């Protein structure tokens, strides 16, 4: 990872405080898990609570996982040039919509958004680097480490992922097959590198708690 969990966490915390101070009277949009987020021209969405999956559909009809947006992270039509771009909530979410005009009027908000976009860019760059690994097991390990370090919650056994991605979604992100991802996850569980908690959440056991 390019950014340490501590540096990522501190920047997100600062962004959260800015949003609370600047938009405390703005109504949040609540969407339940599995909802499609409408992508508005000249507007950005900011995740206040929850997790959003960013994806697209290839020319062959395959679903592609392009990235994730968690708390205090932006996404939206102005940040993508991908056709058939879509955003779907992975959990119940509270979202805030900000127009580009509002960003232009606030230097502080613009700087905070730039930091947030940089983190998203680094995440995308890291995902691309995983595709260069020959062994699928290394890709899966790296992908789960990325999710745990960016979005994991400390628990007794390591870092827990409170989001659920299907094996097919992981396979799409890592350019492999669902069967292969299922096999690798089984191996990681056998090693004790990965565990499943009582609520069926993934727990990565070897990473230091935040």
C-alpha positions in Angstrom: 0.0 0.0 0.0 1.2 3.5 -0.8 -0.5 5.1 2.2 -0.3 3.8 5.7 -3.5 3.0 7.4 -2.8 5.8 9.9 -2.3 8.4 7.2 -5.4 7.3 5.3 -7.5 7.3 8.5 -6.3 10.8 9.6 -7.1 12.3 6.2 -10.6 10.7 6.2 -11.3 12.0 9.7 -10.3 15.5 8.6 -12.6 15.3 5.6 -15.5 14.0 7.8 -15.1 17.0 10.1 -15.2 19.4 7.2 -18.3 17.8 5.8 -20.1 18.0 9.1 -19.2 21.7 9.5 -20.0 22.7 6.0 -23.1 20.7 5.3 -24.7 20.0 8.7 -28.0 21.4 7.5 -28.0 19.4 4.2 -30.4 16.4 4.1 -28.6 13.1 3.5 -29.9 10.6 1.0 -30.4 7.2 2.6 -30.3 4.2 0.3 -30.7 0.6 1.3 -28.2 -2.1 0.4 -28.3 -3.1 -3.3 -29.7 0.3 -4.5 -28.4 1.9 -7.7 -27.1 5.4 -7.0 -28.2 7.9 -9.7 -25.2 9.5 -11.3 -25.9 13.2 -11.8 -24.1 15.4 -14.3 -21.9 18.1 -12.7 -22.4 16.6 -9.2 -20.4 14.4 -6.9 -21.6 11.9 -4.2 -19.8 11.7 -0.9 -20.2 8.6 1.3 -21.1 9.6 4.8 -21.8 6.1 6.0 -21.7 2.7 4.3 -20.0 1.4 1.2 -20.6 1.8 -2.5 -19.4 -0.5 -5.3 -18.3 1.2 -8.5 -18.5 -0.9 -11.6 -19.3 -1.0 -15.3 -20.4 -3.5 -18.0 -17.9 -4.5 -20.7 -18.8 -4.6 -24.4 -19.2 -8.4 -23.9 -21.8 -7.9 -21.2 -19.4 -8.8 -18.3 -19.7 -6.9 -15.0 -16.5 -5.2 -14.0 -15.5 -4.0 -10.5 -13.7 -0.7 -10.8 -13.3 0.2 -7.2 -15.1 1.0 -3.9 -16.1 4.2 -2.2 -16.3 4.1 1.6 -16.9 6.8 4.3 -15.7 10.2 3.3 -14.8 9.2 -0.2 -16.3 10.7 -3.4 -17.6 9.2 -6.6 -19.7 10.3 -9.5 -20.1 10.9 -13.2 -17.4 13.8 -13.3 -14.8 11.4 -11.9 -15.1 8.7 -14.6 -14.8 8.4 -18.4 -16.0 4.8 -18.4 -19.1 4.0 -20.4 -21.9 2.2 -18.6 -20.4 3.4 -15.3 -22.6 2.5 -12.3 -22.6 2.8 -8.5 -24.5 0.3 -6.3 -24.6 0.3 -2.5 -23.0 -2.7 -0.8 -24.5 -1.7 2.5 -27.2 0.6 3.8 -25.7 4.1 3.0 -26.1 7.7 3.8 -24.9 9.9 0.9 -24.3 13.6 0.4 -24.6 15.2 -3.0 -22.3 18.2 -3.8 -22.4 20.1 -7.0 -19.2 21.1 -8.9 -20.2 24.7 -8.4 -20.1 24.3 -4.6 -16.6 22.7 -4.9 -15.4 25.6 -7.0 -16.7 28.1 -4.4 -14.9 26.5 -1.5 -11.1 26.2 -1.5 -11.2 24.1 1.6 -13.7 21.7 0.2 -11.7 21.5 -3.1 -8.5 20.6 -1.2 -10.2 18.0 0.9 -11.8 16.5 -2.3 -8.4 16.4 -4.0 -7.0 14.4 -1.1 -9.9 12.0 -1.2 -9.6 11.6 -5.0 -5.8 10.9 -4.6 -6.6 8.1 -2.2 -9.1 6.6 -4.7 -6.5 7.0 -7.5 -3.9 5.1 -5.4 -6.5 2.4 -4.7 -7.1 2.0 -8.5 -3.4 2.0 -9.2 -2.9 -0.7 -6.6 -5.7 -2.8 -8.1 -4.0 -2.5 -11.5 -0.6 -3.7 -10.0 -2.3 -6.8 -8.7 -3.2 -7.8 -12.2 0.5 -8.1 -13.0 1.0 -10.8 -10.5 1.1 -14.3 -12.1 -0.2 -16.3 -9.1 -3.9 -15.8 -8.5 -3.3 -16.5 -4.8 -1.1 -13.4 -4.6 -3.8 -11.3 -6.3 -6.5 -12.5 -3.9 -4.2 -11.9 -0.8 -3.3 -8.4 -2.1 -6.9 -7.5 -2.8 -8.1 -8.6 0.6 -5.2 -6.7 2.3 -6.2 -3.6 0.4 -9.8 -3.9 1.6 -8.7 -4.6 5.1 -6.3 -1.7 5.4 -8.6 0.8 3.7 -12.0 -0.3 5.2 -11.4 -3.0 7.8 -12.6 -2.7 11.4 -10.4 -3.9 14.3 -11.6 -7.1 16.1 -10.1 -9.6 18.4 -8.7 -11.7 15.6 -7.5 -9.0 13.2 -9.3 -6.7 10.7 -12.9 -7.5 9.8 -14.5 -6.6 6.5 -18.1 -5.4 7.1 -18.8 -5.4 3.4 -19.7 -8.4 1.3 -18.3 -9.0 -2.2 -19.3 -12.1 -4.1 -16.6 -14.4 -5.4 -17.7 -13.4 -8.9 -17.1 -9.7 -8.1 -13.7 -10.4 -6.7 -12.9 -12.5 -9.8 -14.0 -9.7 -12.1 -11.7 -7.3 -10.3 -8.7 -9.7 -10.4 -9.2 -11.0 -14.0 -9.7 -14.6 -13.0 -12.7 -17.0 -12.5 -15.2 -17.4 -9.6 -14.1 -21.0 -9.2 -10.5 -20.0 -8.8 -11.3 -17.3 -6.2 -13.4 -19.8 -4.2 -10.6 -22.3 -4.2 -8.0 -19.7 -3.1 -10.2 -18.4 -0.3 -10.6 -22.0 0.9 -6.8 -22.3 1.0 -6.4 -19.0 2.9 -9.0 -20.2 5.4 -7.1 -23.6 5.8 -3.9 -21.6 6.5 -5.6 -19.5 9.2 -4.7 -16.3 7.1 -8.4 -15.7 6.7 -11.4 -16.5 9.0 -15.2 -16.1 8.8 -16.9 -14.7 11.8 -20.3 -15.6 13.2 -21.9 -13.0 10.9 -20.2 -14.4 7.8 -17.8 -11.4 7.6 -14.2 -12.0 6.4 -11.5 -11.4 9.0 -7.9 -11.0 7.9 -5.9 -12.2 10.8 -2.3 -11.3 10.1 -2.6 -7.5 9.7 -1.9 -5.2 12.7 -4.9 -3.6 14.1 -5.4 0.1 13.4 
